[in-house]
């Protein structure tokens, strides 16, 4: 449970940074941002593994680059589900996926969890 909360906070920081850096990503308030981070964690825990398996051939052909598209789609799905979190389009989703991924990677290094990124 603590690990999930840490991941949610890191995701919220990543989404906040994405909203700060990208014009196409925004949120209405801090509560909406935290809810978006928790929903993103749940979506990544349950839906992303299924989609990963289904798109594995495409991921192999693109040398893993399709995972970025998959991450962008997960962020766009969260934006579609929540009225307080907004992603303007696909490229904004890709940018948010990159920024959130980098923040997660840095947090994993700082926290010391080298087995798997947050």
C-alpha positions as CSV (number, residue, x, y, z in Angstrom):
1,X,0.0,0.0,0.0
2,X,2.8,2.4,0.8
3,X,4.6,1.5,-2.4
4,X,1.4,2.3,-4.4
5,X,1.0,5.7,-2.6
6,X,4.7,6.6,-3.4
7,X,4.1,5.6,-7.0
8,X,0.9,7.8,-7.0
9,X,2.8,10.8,-5.6
10,X,5.6,10.3,-8.2
11,X,3.0,10.0,-11.0
12,X,1.3,13.2,-9.7
13,X,4.7,15.0,-9.8
14,X,5.3,13.8,-13.3
15,X,1.9,14.8,-14.5
16,X,2.2,18.2,-12.8
17,X,5.6,18.7,-14.5
18,X,4.0,17.7,-17.9
19,X,1.2,20.2,-17.3
20,X,3.8,22.9,-16.6
21,X,5.9,22.1,-19.6
22,X,3.3,21.2,-22.2
23,X,0.5,23.5,-23.4
24,X,-1.7,20.5,-24.2
25,X,-1.8,19.0,-20.7
26,X,-3.6,20.6,-17.8
27,X,-5.6,19.9,-14.6
28,X,-8.2,21.9,-12.8
29,X,-6.8,21.5,-9.2
30,X,-4.4,19.5,-7.0
31,X,-7.2,17.1,-6.1
32,X,-7.8,16.4,-9.8
33,X,-4.1,15.8,-10.3
34,X,-3.9,13.4,-7.4
35,X,-7.0,11.5,-8.6
36,X,-5.5,11.3,-12.1
37,X,-2.3,9.9,-10.7
38,X,-4.1,7.2,-8.7
39,X,-6.3,6.3,-11.7
40,X,-3.2,6.2,-13.9
41,X,-1.7,3.8,-11.4
42,X,-4.8,1.6,-11.5
43,X,-5.0,1.7,-15.3
44,X,-1.2,0.8,-15.5
45,X,-1.7,-2.0,-13.1
46,X,-4.6,-3.7,-14.7
47,X,-5.1,-2.6,-18.4
48,X,-1.5,-1.9,-19.5
49,X,-0.2,-5.5,-19.0
50,X,-3.1,-6.8,-21.2
51,X,-2.5,-4.3,-23.9
52,X,1.3,-4.9,-23.7
53,X,0.8,-8.6,-24.4
54,X,-1.7,-7.9,-27.2
55,X,0.7,-5.4,-28.9
56,X,3.9,-7.3,-28.2
57,X,4.6,-8.1,-31.9
58,X,4.2,-4.4,-32.7
59,X,6.5,-3.5,-29.8
60,X,9.2,-6.0,-31.0
61,X,9.0,-4.7,-34.6
62,X,9.4,-1.1,-33.4
63,X,12.2,-2.0,-31.1
64,X,10.2,-1.0,-28.0
65,X,9.1,2.4,-29.3
66,X,5.5,1.4,-29.3
67,X,5.6,1.3,-25.5
68,X,5.8,5.1,-25.6
69,X,2.6,5.1,-27.7
70,X,1.0,2.7,-25.2
71,X,2.0,4.9,-22.3
72,X,0.5,7.9,-24.1
73,X,-2.7,6.1,-24.7
74,X,-2.9,5.2,-20.9
75,X,-2.5,8.9,-20.0
76,X,-5.1,9.9,-22.7
77,X,-7.5,7.3,-21.3
78,X,-7.2,8.8,-17.8
79,X,-7.8,12.2,-19.3
80,X,-10.9,10.9,-21.0
81,X,-12.2,9.3,-17.8
82,X,-11.6,12.3,-15.5
83,X,-13.2,15.7,-16.3
84,X,-10.6,17.6,-14.2
85,X,-7.5,16.3,-16.1
86,X,-7.0,17.3,-19.8
87,X,-4.8,16.1,-22.6
88,X,-5.3,18.0,-25.8
89,X,-4.2,15.3,-28.3
90,X,-1.9,12.4,-29.1
91,X,1.4,14.3,-29.1
92,X,0.5,16.0,-25.8
93,X,0.0,12.5,-24.5
94,X,3.3,11.3,-25.9
95,X,5.0,14.3,-24.3
96,X,3.3,13.6,-21.0
97,X,4.3,10.0,-21.2
98,X,8.0,10.9,-21.7
99,X,8.0,13.4,-18.9
100,X,6.2,11.1,-16.5
101,X,8.5,8.3,-17.4
102,X,11.6,10.4,-16.8
103,X,10.3,11.6,-13.4
104,X,9.5,8.0,-12.5
105,X,12.9,6.8,-13.5
106,X,14.7,9.6,-11.5
107,X,12.5,8.8,-8.5
108,X,13.4,5.1,-8.7
109,X,17.1,6.1,-8.7
110,X,16.7,8.5,-5.8
111,X,14.5,6.1,-3.7
112,X,16.9,3.2,-4.5
113,X,14.4,1.0,-6.3
114,X,16.6,-0.2,-9.1
115,X,14.6,-3.4,-9.8
116,X,11.7,-1.6,-11.5
117,X,10.8,2.0,-12.2
118,X,8.0,3.5,-10.2
